[in-house]
Amino acid sequence: MTDVMVPALGESVSEATVSTWFKKVGDVVKQDEMLCELETDKVSVEVPSPVAGVLAEIIAPEGATVAANARLAIVSEGAVAEAPAAKAEPKARAAAEVGSPGAGPEQLTPRADIEDAPAAKKAMAEAGLSRDQIQATGRDGRVMKEDVSRAVSGAPGAAAAAAAPAPAPTAIPRAPVPADDAAREERIKMTRLRQTIARRLKDAQNTAAMLTTYNEVDMSGIMSLRNEYKDQFEKKHGVKLGFMSFFVKACTHALKEVPEVNAEIDGTDVVYKNYVHMGVAVGTPSGLVVPVVRDADQMGFAAIEKKIAELGIRARDGKLTMAEMQGGSFTISNGGVYGSLMSSPILNPPQSGILGMHKIQDRPVVVGGQIVIRPMMYLALSYDHRIVDGKGAVTFLVRVKEALEDPRRLLMDL
């Protein structure tokens, strides 16, 4: 028997949720074949089988919260030929998993070695409830966090016991909804990623002295340069020349002049970073993630475009690793791809600055005393006023504007 353990989840990640099992008990599995997928605060993690054999037991069912290094399943090592025998004559462990013939999941008899969900154990301790006071609904009679919540809300004594240690609610209770409206609503539990996004955005607002300064940039210089060289660029480097590489290069130049925008606060210290790890916000079906282009200040246009394209594909496929999403020192967010004309981006803690790009729109502007039509984009820099003064923020944004309106400055490091 070989245990299938939760893989290393990465820095600051202590637990995960089992989102999908690709195999069921009794299935034959190959070594390194994917057994299940875990959803963490930041990314989805696929769990491969450590050995070839038969999946004998699933310890953590779908929806269960598991701690780092917890057991997920047990694989019985052996040849493929053993699979039919395992299904026809299951051992005691497998029999307990699937139950007796005709028995539904609610009729399963709890086993002595069953491990309740870690979140449920914590909730029981906080509520002062024992295991026998809770109606378990998890597989094999496991107690889930939701079971504890139901027990607390349904038992007056338990609710009173839970009232003392429980923290004050942070969310305003939802107002009553008419029955005809409630019948047309759909309630879906937030994914772990969405919960983390919500928590981190609110933490940013509560912690940082956030302020936003705006400017606009004439994109005709970049658009002209791009149109002239995009075919040669793609032919030589095998990647399309987009706008993001210009913005990354412009920001890296500006960060050298205004280093506090690339710094962070650590207690009573300010940590200045002599490198630029550029976070690039990417929208995915699961929510916004921010993969990091490391040492962007040392990369050329082609390298930046290739890296951003690679990270974008991995983000949309849910294949980003923890390492690819950590350590960013500044972030660029492009709401313009969705049509946003103007917005105030929220900081990505502990970073002190984030640049918001927006839609390119033809607008009348005055150039040399004449009204002309130019492709214009609004830029927004949100910054932490605790560390970045208004002068520094405006200077940074002006330097970005200057570099974008005259891309030759980027080539001459001006």
MINU-239491 format. One record per residue (C-alpha): x, y, z; residue in one letter. Coordinates in nm, 2 decimals. Example, Ala and Ser with C-alpha at 12.3 -4.5 7.8 and 13.67 -1.06 7.14 Angstrom:
MINU-239491
<x: 1.23; y: -0.45; z: 0.78; code: a>
<x: 1.37; y: -0.11; z: 0.71; code: s>
***
This chain:
MINU-239491
<x: 0.00; y: 0.00; z: 0.00; code: m>
<x: 0.13; y: 0.34; z: -0.09; code: t>
<x: -0.01; y: 0.67; z: 0.04; code: d>
<x: -0.09; y: 0.95; z: -0.20; code: v>
<x: 0.00; y: 1.27; z: -0.02; code: m>
<x: -0.08; y: 1.64; z: -0.08; code: v>
<x: 0.21; y: 1.77; z: -0.28; code: p>
<x: 0.41; y: 2.08; z: -0.17; code: a>
<x: 0.17; y: 2.37; z: -0.19; code: l>
<x: 0.42; y: 2.65; z: -0.19; code: g>
<x: 0.50; y: 2.94; z: 0.04; code: e>
<x: 0.22; y: 3.06; z: 0.27; code: s>
<x: -0.03; y: 2.80; z: 0.15; code: v>
<x: -0.13; y: 2.57; z: 0.44; code: s>
<x: -0.44; y: 2.39; z: 0.30; code: e>
<x: -0.62; y: 2.31; z: -0.02; code: a>
<x: -0.96; y: 2.19; z: -0.14; code: t>
<x: -1.01; y: 1.86; z: -0.34; code: v>
<x: -1.19; y: 1.99; z: -0.64; code: s>
<x: -1.20; y: 1.68; z: -0.87; code: t>
<x: -1.12; y: 1.31; z: -0.86; code: w>
<x: -1.03; y: 1.17; z: -1.20; code: f>
<x: -1.03; y: 0.81; z: -1.07; code: k>
<x: -1.26; y: 0.61; z: -0.85; code: k>
<x: -1.19; y: 0.33; z: -0.60; code: v>
<x: -1.09; y: 0.01; z: -0.78; code: g>
<x: -0.96; y: 0.19; z: -1.09; code: d>
<x: -0.62; y: 0.08; z: -1.23; code: v>
<x: -0.37; y: 0.37; z: -1.23; code: v>
<x: -0.04; y: 0.41; z: -1.39; code: k>
<x: 0.26; y: 0.57; z: -1.23; code: q>
<x: 0.24; y: 0.95; z: -1.27; code: d>
<x: -0.12; y: 0.93; z: -1.39; code: e>
<x: -0.33; y: 1.22; z: -1.26; code: m>
<x: -0.55; y: 1.11; z: -0.97; code: l>
<x: -0.71; y: 1.43; z: -0.86; code: c>
<x: -0.69; y: 1.81; z: -0.87; code: e>
<x: -0.66; y: 2.04; z: -0.57; code: l>
<x: -0.76; y: 2.40; z: -0.56; code: e>
<x: -0.55; y: 2.63; z: -0.34; code: t>
<x: -0.56; y: 3.00; z: -0.27; code: d>
<x: -0.36; y: 3.07; z: -0.58; code: k>
<x: -0.35; y: 2.79; z: -0.83; code: v>
<x: -0.49; y: 2.44; z: -0.91; code: s>
<x: -0.25; y: 2.15; z: -0.84; code: v>
<x: -0.28; y: 1.81; z: -1.01; code: e>
<x: -0.18; y: 1.51; z: -0.80; code: v>
<x: -0.02; y: 1.22; z: -0.98; code: p>
<x: -0.01; y: 0.86; z: -0.86; code: s>
<x: 0.33; y: 0.78; z: -0.70; code: p>
<x: 0.32; y: 0.41; z: -0.82; code: v>
<x: 0.13; y: 0.19; z: -1.06; code: a>
<x: -0.15; y: -0.02; z: -0.91; code: g>
<x: -0.51; y: 0.00; z: -0.81; code: v>
<x: -0.67; y: 0.29; z: -0.63; code: l>
<x: -0.77; y: 0.12; z: -0.30; code: a>
<x: -0.92; y: 0.41; z: -0.10; code: e>
<x: -1.00; y: 0.77; z: -0.14; code: i>
<x: -0.94; y: 0.94; z: 0.19; code: i>
<x: -1.03; y: 1.30; z: 0.10; code: a>
<x: -1.34; y: 1.32; z: -0.12; code: p>
<x: -1.43; y: 1.60; z: -0.35; code: e>
<x: -1.50; y: 1.92; z: -0.15; code: g>
<x: -1.29; y: 1.82; z: 0.14; code: a>
<x: -1.03; y: 2.06; z: 0.28; code: t>
<x: -0.69; y: 1.90; z: 0.33; code: v>
<x: -0.39; y: 2.03; z: 0.51; code: a>
<x: -0.04; y: 2.04; z: 0.36; code: a>
<x: 0.12; y: 1.69; z: 0.36; code: n>
<x: -0.22; y: 1.52; z: 0.44; code: a>
<x: -0.31; y: 1.18; z: 0.29; code: r>
<x: -0.54; y: 1.19; z: -0.01; code: l>
<x: -0.57; y: 0.83; z: -0.11; code: a>
<x: -0.41; y: 0.49; z: -0.09; code: i>
<x: -0.28; y: 0.30; z: -0.40; code: v>
<x: -0.24; y: -0.08; z: -0.38; code: s>
<x: 0.08; y: -0.16; z: -0.58; code: e>
<x: 0.06; y: -0.45; z: -0.82; code: g>
<x: 0.00; y: -0.56; z: -1.18; code: a>
<x: -0.30; y: -0.46; z: -1.38; code: v>
<x: -0.43; y: -0.81; z: -1.36; code: a>
<x: -0.50; y: -0.77; z: -1.00; code: e>
<x: -0.77; y: -0.50; z: -1.07; code: a>
<x: -1.06; y: -0.74; z: -1.13; code: p>
<x: -0.98; y: -0.92; z: -0.81; code: a>
<x: -0.97; y: -0.60; z: -0.62; code: a>
<x: -1.31; y: -0.51; z: -0.75; code: k>
<x: -1.47; y: -0.85; z: -0.70; code: a>
<x: -1.32; y: -0.92; z: -0.36; code: e>
<x: -1.24; y: -0.59; z: -0.20; code: p>
<x: -1.04; y: -0.59; z: 0.12; code: k>
<x: -1.18; y: -0.45; z: 0.43; code: a>
<x: -1.06; y: -0.10; z: 0.36; code: r>
<x: -1.21; y: -0.09; z: 0.01; code: a>
<x: -1.53; y: -0.24; z: 0.14; code: a>
<x: -1.57; y: 0.03; z: 0.39; code: a>
<x: -1.52; y: 0.29; z: 0.12; code: e>
<x: -1.80; y: 0.17; z: -0.11; code: v>
<x: -2.03; y: 0.04; z: 0.16; code: g>
<x: -2.26; y: -0.27; z: 0.15; code: s>
<x: -2.48; y: -0.35; z: -0.15; code: p>
<x: -2.79; y: -0.13; z: -0.15; code: g>
<x: -2.66; y: 0.11; z: 0.11; code: a>
<x: -2.67; y: 0.48; z: 0.01; code: g>
<x: -2.39; y: 0.72; z: 0.12; code: p>
<x: -2.60; y: 0.82; z: 0.42; code: e>
<x: -2.60; y: 0.46; z: 0.55; code: q>
<x: -2.22; y: 0.42; z: 0.56; code: l>
<x: -2.09; y: 0.31; z: 0.90; code: t>
<x: -1.81; y: 0.54; z: 1.02; code: p>
<x: -1.47; y: 0.37; z: 1.06; code: r>
<x: -1.25; y: 0.42; z: 1.36; code: a>
<x: -0.96; y: 0.54; z: 1.15; code: d>
<x: -1.16; y: 0.80; z: 0.96; code: i>
<x: -1.00; y: 1.15; z: 0.96; code: e>
<x: -1.25; y: 1.44; z: 0.97; code: d>
<x: -1.18; y: 1.74; z: 0.75; code: a>
<x: -0.92; y: 1.96; z: 0.91; code: p>
<x: -1.14; y: 2.27; z: 0.88; code: a>
<x: -1.42; y: 2.07; z: 1.05; code: a>
<x: -1.19; y: 1.98; z: 1.34; code: k>
<x: -1.10; y: 2.34; z: 1.39; code: k>
<x: -1.46; y: 2.45; z: 1.37; code: a>
<x: -1.56; y: 2.18; z: 1.63; code: m>
<x: -1.29; y: 2.30; z: 1.86; code: a>
<x: -1.40; y: 2.67; z: 1.83; code: e>
<x: -1.77; y: 2.57; z: 1.88; code: a>
<x: -1.70; y: 2.34; z: 2.17; code: g>
<x: -1.87; y: 2.05; z: 2.01; code: l>
<x: -1.78; y: 1.68; z: 2.02; code: s>
<x: -1.79; y: 1.45; z: 1.72; code: r>
<x: -2.10; y: 1.26; z: 1.84; code: d>
<x: -2.30; y: 1.59; z: 1.85; code: q>
<x: -2.26; y: 1.63; z: 1.47; code: i>
<x: -2.45; y: 1.46; z: 1.18; code: q>
<x: -2.17; y: 1.37; z: 0.94; code: a>
<x: -2.24; y: 1.38; z: 0.57; code: t>
<x: -1.89; y: 1.32; z: 0.43; code: g>
<x: -1.78; y: 1.00; z: 0.27; code: r>
<x: -1.73; y: 0.71; z: 0.52; code: d>
<x: -1.90; y: 0.92; z: 0.79; code: g>
<x: -1.64; y: 1.20; z: 0.78; code: r>
<x: -1.74; y: 1.53; z: 0.95; code: v>
<x: -1.72; y: 1.82; z: 0.71; code: m>
<x: -1.70; y: 2.19; z: 0.79; code: k>
<x: -2.06; y: 2.24; z: 0.67; code: e>
<x: -2.18; y: 1.98; z: 0.91; code: d>
<x: -2.03; y: 2.17; z: 1.20; code: v>
<x: -2.20; y: 2.49; z: 1.08; code: s>
<x: -2.53; y: 2.32; z: 1.06; code: r>
<x: -2.49; y: 2.18; z: 1.41; code: a>
<x: -2.40; y: 2.52; z: 1.55; code: v>
<x: -2.69; y: 2.70; z: 1.39; code: s>
<x: -2.94; y: 2.42; z: 1.48; code: g>
<x: -2.84; y: 2.35; z: 1.84; code: a>
<x: -2.91; y: 2.64; z: 2.09; code: p>
<x: -2.66; y: 2.51; z: 2.34; code: g>
<x: -2.39; y: 2.47; z: 2.07; code: a>
<x: -2.46; y: 2.81; z: 1.94; code: a>
<x: -2.42; y: 2.96; z: 2.28; code: a>
<x: -2.09; y: 2.78; z: 2.33; code: a>
<x: -1.97; y: 2.90; z: 1.99; code: a>
<x: -2.07; y: 3.26; z: 2.06; code: a>
<x: -1.79; y: 3.33; z: 2.30; code: a>
<x: -1.48; y: 3.23; z: 2.09; code: p>
<x: -1.62; y: 3.32; z: 1.75; code: a>
<x: -1.50; y: 3.65; z: 1.61; code: p>
<x: -1.75; y: 3.93; z: 1.53; code: a>
<x: -1.89; y: 3.88; z: 1.18; code: p>
<x: -1.73; y: 4.10; z: 0.92; code: t>
<x: -2.00; y: 4.07; z: 0.65; code: a>
<x: -2.34; y: 4.25; z: 0.67; code: i>
<x: -2.62; y: 3.99; z: 0.68; code: p>
<x: -2.82; y: 3.96; z: 0.36; code: r>
<x: -3.15; y: 4.13; z: 0.37; code: a>
<x: -3.46; y: 3.91; z: 0.34; code: p>
<x: -3.56; y: 3.81; z: -0.01; code: v>
<x: -3.92; y: 3.76; z: -0.13; code: p>
<x: -4.00; y: 3.40; z: -0.19; code: a>
<x: -4.06; y: 3.45; z: -0.56; code: d>
<x: -3.72; y: 3.61; z: -0.60; code: d>
<x: -3.55; y: 3.35; z: -0.40; code: a>
<x: -3.69; y: 3.08; z: -0.63; code: a>
<x: -3.51; y: 3.24; z: -0.92; code: r>
<x: -3.18; y: 3.28; z: -0.75; code: e>
<x: -2.88; y: 3.04; z: -0.76; code: e>
<x: -2.64; y: 3.01; z: -0.47; code: r>
<x: -2.29; y: 2.88; z: -0.55; code: i>
<x: -2.01; y: 2.86; z: -0.30; code: k>
<x: -1.71; y: 3.08; z: -0.38; code: m>
<x: -1.41; y: 2.90; z: -0.50; code: t>
<x: -1.10; y: 2.92; z: -0.28; code: r>
<x: -0.93; y: 3.14; z: -0.55; code: l>
<x: -1.22; y: 3.39; z: -0.55; code: r>
<x: -1.23; y: 3.39; z: -0.16; code: q>
<x: -0.85; y: 3.47; z: -0.17; code: t>
<x: -0.90; y: 3.75; z: -0.43; code: i>
<x: -1.17; y: 3.90; z: -0.22; code: a>
<x: -0.97; y: 3.89; z: 0.10; code: r>
<x: -0.65; y: 4.02; z: -0.05; code: r>
<x: -0.82; y: 4.31; z: -0.22; code: l>
<x: -1.00; y: 4.41; z: 0.10; code: k>
<x: -0.68; y: 4.38; z: 0.30; code: d>
<x: -0.51; y: 4.61; z: 0.05; code: a>
<x: -0.78; y: 4.87; z: 0.10; code: q>
<x: -0.77; y: 4.83; z: 0.48; code: n>
<x: -0.39; y: 4.84; z: 0.51; code: t>
<x: -0.24; y: 5.07; z: 0.24; code: a>
<x: -0.30; y: 5.45; z: 0.21; code: a>
<x: -0.41; y: 5.40; z: -0.15; code: m>
<x: -0.42; y: 5.69; z: -0.39; code: l>
<x: -0.45; y: 5.70; z: -0.77; code: t>
<x: -0.30; y: 5.95; z: -1.01; code: t>
<x: -0.40; y: 5.97; z: -1.38; code: y>
<x: -0.25; y: 6.07; z: -1.71; code: n>
<x: -0.31; y: 6.00; z: -2.08; code: e>
<x: -0.07; y: 5.89; z: -2.35; code: v>
<x: -0.07; y: 5.94; z: -2.72; code: d>
<x: -0.02; y: 5.58; z: -2.86; code: m>
<x: 0.04; y: 5.69; z: -3.22; code: s>
<x: 0.42; y: 5.65; z: -3.18; code: g>
<x: 0.40; y: 5.29; z: -3.06; code: i>
<x: 0.13; y: 5.20; z: -3.31; code: m>
<x: 0.34; y: 5.34; z: -3.59; code: s>
<x: 0.65; y: 5.16; z: -3.48; code: l>
<x: 0.46; y: 4.83; z: -3.42; code: r>
<x: 0.29; y: 4.84; z: -3.76; code: n>
<x: 0.63; y: 4.90; z: -3.93; code: e>
<x: 0.82; y: 4.62; z: -3.77; code: y>
<x: 0.56; y: 4.36; z: -3.65; code: k>
<x: 0.60; y: 4.13; z: -3.94; code: d>
<x: 0.98; y: 4.13; z: -3.92; code: q>
<x: 0.96; y: 4.09; z: -3.54; code: f>
<x: 0.73; y: 3.79; z: -3.56; code: e>
<x: 0.94; y: 3.63; z: -3.84; code: k>
<x: 1.26; y: 3.66; z: -3.64; code: k>
<x: 1.14; y: 3.59; z: -3.29; code: h>
<x: 0.84; y: 3.37; z: -3.34; code: g>
<x: 0.61; y: 3.58; z: -3.13; code: v>
<x: 0.38; y: 3.88; z: -3.21; code: k>
<x: 0.49; y: 4.23; z: -3.11; code: l>
<x: 0.22; y: 4.36; z: -2.87; code: g>
<x: 0.18; y: 4.67; z: -2.66; code: f>
<x: 0.26; y: 4.50; z: -2.33; code: m>
<x: 0.64; y: 4.48; z: -2.39; code: s>
<x: 0.65; y: 4.86; z: -2.45; code: f>
<x: 0.47; y: 4.92; z: -2.12; code: f>
<x: 0.69; y: 4.67; z: -1.93; code: v>
<x: 1.00; y: 4.84; z: -2.07; code: k>
<x: 0.86; y: 5.19; z: -1.99; code: a>
<x: 0.78; y: 5.09; z: -1.64; code: c>
<x: 1.12; y: 4.93; z: -1.57; code: t>
<x: 1.29; y: 5.26; z: -1.68; code: h>
<x: 1.06; y: 5.47; z: -1.46; code: a>
<x: 1.11; y: 5.24; z: -1.16; code: l>
<x: 1.48; y: 5.31; z: -1.17; code: k>
<x: 1.42; y: 5.68; z: -1.14; code: e>
<x: 1.15; y: 5.64; z: -0.87; code: v>
<x: 1.26; y: 5.33; z: -0.68; code: p>
<x: 1.00; y: 5.38; z: -0.40; code: e>
<x: 0.73; y: 5.26; z: -0.64; code: v>
<x: 0.92; y: 4.94; z: -0.66; code: n>
<x: 0.97; y: 4.90; z: -0.29; code: a>
<x: 0.76; y: 4.76; z: 0.00; code: e>
<x: 0.70; y: 4.83; z: 0.37; code: i>
<x: 0.82; y: 4.56; z: 0.61; code: d>
<x: 0.72; y: 4.67; z: 0.96; code: g>
<x: 0.91; y: 5.00; z: 1.02; code: t>
<x: 1.15; y: 4.93; z: 0.73; code: d>
<x: 1.13; y: 5.02; z: 0.36; code: v>
<x: 1.27; y: 4.74; z: 0.14; code: v>
<x: 1.41; y: 4.88; z: -0.19; code: y>
<x: 1.44; y: 4.62; z: -0.46; code: k>
<x: 1.73; y: 4.65; z: -0.71; code: n>
<x: 1.55; y: 4.43; z: -0.95; code: y>
<x: 1.21; y: 4.44; z: -1.13; code: v>
<x: 0.98; y: 4.13; z: -1.11; code: h>
<x: 0.69; y: 4.25; z: -1.31; code: m>
<x: 0.35; y: 4.11; z: -1.23; code: g>
<x: 0.11; y: 4.10; z: -1.53; code: v>
<x: -0.25; y: 4.06; z: -1.44; code: a>
<x: -0.43; y: 3.79; z: -1.64; code: v>
<x: -0.80; y: 3.72; z: -1.64; code: g>
<x: -0.90; y: 3.36; z: -1.63; code: t>
<x: -1.24; y: 3.17; z: -1.60; code: p>
<x: -1.16; y: 3.12; z: -1.23; code: s>
<x: -1.06; y: 3.48; z: -1.16; code: g>
<x: -0.77; y: 3.73; z: -1.18; code: l>
<x: -0.42; y: 3.59; z: -1.13; code: v>
<x: -0.09; y: 3.77; z: -1.15; code: v>
<x: 0.20; y: 3.57; z: -1.29; code: p>
<x: 0.54; y: 3.73; z: -1.26; code: v>
<x: 0.80; y: 3.81; z: -1.53; code: v>
<x: 1.12; y: 3.79; z: -1.33; code: r>
<x: 1.41; y: 4.03; z: -1.39; code: d>
<x: 1.20; y: 4.21; z: -1.66; code: a>
<x: 1.45; y: 4.50; z: -1.64; code: d>
<x: 1.72; y: 4.27; z: -1.79; code: q>
<x: 1.50; y: 4.14; z: -2.08; code: m>
<x: 1.45; y: 4.26; z: -2.43; code: g>
<x: 1.12; y: 4.31; z: -2.62; code: f>
<x: 1.12; y: 3.96; z: -2.77; code: a>
<x: 1.19; y: 3.79; z: -2.43; code: a>
<x: 0.92; y: 3.99; z: -2.26; code: i>
<x: 0.66; y: 3.91; z: -2.53; code: e>
<x: 0.75; y: 3.54; z: -2.52; code: k>
<x: 0.73; y: 3.52; z: -2.14; code: k>
<x: 0.40; y: 3.70; z: -2.12; code: i>
<x: 0.25; y: 3.48; z: -2.39; code: a>
<x: 0.37; y: 3.17; z: -2.21; code: e>
<x: 0.24; y: 3.28; z: -1.87; code: l>
<x: -0.09; y: 3.39; z: -2.02; code: g>
<x: -0.15; y: 3.04; z: -2.17; code: i>
<x: -0.05; y: 2.87; z: -1.85; code: r>
<x: -0.28; y: 3.10; z: -1.65; code: a>
<x: -0.58; y: 3.03; z: -1.87; code: r>
<x: -0.52; y: 2.65; z: -1.85; code: d>
<x: -0.47; y: 2.67; z: -1.47; code: g>
<x: -0.12; y: 2.53; z: -1.50; code: k>
<x: 0.07; y: 2.81; z: -1.32; code: l>
<x: 0.30; y: 2.71; z: -1.04; code: t>
<x: 0.33; y: 2.89; z: -0.71; code: m>
<x: 0.68; y: 3.01; z: -0.80; code: a>
<x: 0.54; y: 3.18; z: -1.11; code: e>
<x: 0.30; y: 3.39; z: -0.90; code: m>
<x: 0.52; y: 3.50; z: -0.61; code: q>
<x: 0.78; y: 3.77; z: -0.56; code: g>
<x: 0.64; y: 4.04; z: -0.79; code: g>
<x: 0.76; y: 4.39; z: -0.71; code: s>
<x: 0.52; y: 4.60; z: -0.94; code: f>
<x: 0.21; y: 4.51; z: -1.14; code: t>
<x: 0.06; y: 4.61; z: -1.47; code: i>
<x: -0.32; y: 4.55; z: -1.53; code: s>
<x: -0.48; y: 4.59; z: -1.87; code: n>
<x: -0.85; y: 4.65; z: -1.84; code: g>
<x: -0.84; y: 4.79; z: -2.19; code: g>
<x: -0.87; y: 4.45; z: -2.34; code: v>
<x: -1.22; y: 4.43; z: -2.20; code: y>
<x: -1.31; y: 4.78; z: -2.31; code: g>
<x: -1.24; y: 4.98; z: -1.99; code: s>
<x: -1.19; y: 5.35; z: -2.06; code: l>
<x: -1.09; y: 5.45; z: -1.70; code: m>
<x: -1.05; y: 5.27; z: -1.37; code: s>
<x: -0.85; y: 5.28; z: -1.04; code: s>
<x: -0.66; y: 4.96; z: -0.99; code: p>
<x: -0.62; y: 4.81; z: -0.64; code: i>
<x: -0.27; y: 4.74; z: -0.51; code: l>
<x: -0.14; y: 4.38; z: -0.51; code: n>
<x: 0.01; y: 4.36; z: -0.15; code: p>
<x: 0.28; y: 4.40; z: -0.05; code: p>
<x: 0.36; y: 4.60; z: -0.36; code: q>
<x: 0.34; y: 4.98; z: -0.35; code: s>
<x: 0.24; y: 5.04; z: -0.71; code: g>
<x: 0.02; y: 4.91; z: -0.99; code: i>
<x: -0.03; y: 5.06; z: -1.34; code: l>
<x: -0.37; y: 5.04; z: -1.51; code: g>
<x: -0.38; y: 5.03; z: -1.89; code: m>
<x: -0.70; y: 5.11; z: -2.07; code: h>
<x: -0.88; y: 5.12; z: -2.40; code: k>
<x: -0.71; y: 5.30; z: -2.69; code: i>
<x: -0.97; y: 5.55; z: -2.82; code: q>
<x: -0.95; y: 5.81; z: -3.10; code: d>
<x: -0.99; y: 6.15; z: -2.93; code: r>
<x: -0.94; y: 6.52; z: -3.03; code: p>
<x: -0.63; y: 6.66; z: -2.88; code: v>
<x: -0.44; y: 6.99; z: -2.93; code: v>
<x: -0.09; y: 6.94; z: -3.09; code: v>
<x: 0.10; y: 7.25; z: -3.19; code: g>
<x: -0.20; y: 7.47; z: -3.15; code: g>
<x: -0.41; y: 7.25; z: -3.38; code: q>
<x: -0.69; y: 7.01; z: -3.29; code: i>
<x: -0.60; y: 6.67; z: -3.43; code: v>
<x: -0.74; y: 6.32; z: -3.38; code: i>
<x: -0.50; y: 6.08; z: -3.20; code: r>
<x: -0.53; y: 5.73; z: -3.05; code: p>
<x: -0.52; y: 5.81; z: -2.68; code: m>
<x: -0.51; y: 5.59; z: -2.37; code: m>
<x: -0.58; y: 5.68; z: -2.01; code: y>
<x: -0.32; y: 5.56; z: -1.76; code: l>
<x: -0.38; y: 5.51; z: -1.39; code: a>
<x: -0.12; y: 5.46; z: -1.12; code: l>
<x: -0.24; y: 5.34; z: -0.78; code: s>
<x: 0.02; y: 5.37; z: -0.51; code: y>
<x: 0.07; y: 5.34; z: -0.14; code: d>
<x: 0.09; y: 5.69; z: -0.01; code: h>
<x: 0.27; y: 5.56; z: 0.31; code: r>
<x: 0.58; y: 5.51; z: 0.11; code: i>
<x: 0.53; y: 5.70; z: -0.23; code: v>
<x: 0.48; y: 6.07; z: -0.22; code: d>
<x: 0.27; y: 6.25; z: -0.47; code: g>
<x: 0.57; y: 6.39; z: -0.65; code: k>
<x: 0.72; y: 6.05; z: -0.69; code: g>
<x: 0.40; y: 5.90; z: -0.82; code: a>
<x: 0.34; y: 6.18; z: -1.08; code: v>
<x: 0.71; y: 6.17; z: -1.19; code: t>
<x: 0.68; y: 5.79; z: -1.24; code: f>
<x: 0.37; y: 5.83; z: -1.45; code: l>
<x: 0.51; y: 6.11; z: -1.66; code: v>
<x: 0.82; y: 5.91; z: -1.73; code: r>
<x: 0.61; y: 5.62; z: -1.85; code: v>
<x: 0.41; y: 5.86; z: -2.07; code: k>
<x: 0.73; y: 6.01; z: -2.22; code: e>
<x: 0.87; y: 5.67; z: -2.30; code: a>
<x: 0.55; y: 5.55; z: -2.46; code: l>
<x: 0.50; y: 5.86; z: -2.67; code: e>
<x: 0.86; y: 5.84; z: -2.79; code: d>
<x: 0.97; y: 5.48; z: -2.79; code: p>
<x: 1.32; y: 5.57; z: -2.91; code: r>
<x: 1.38; y: 5.68; z: -2.55; code: r>
<x: 1.36; y: 5.31; z: -2.44; code: l>
<x: 1.63; y: 5.22; z: -2.69; code: l>
<x: 1.86; y: 5.49; z: -2.56; code: m>
<x: 1.78; y: 5.43; z: -2.19; code: d>
<x: 1.64; y: 5.78; z: -2.15; code: l>
***
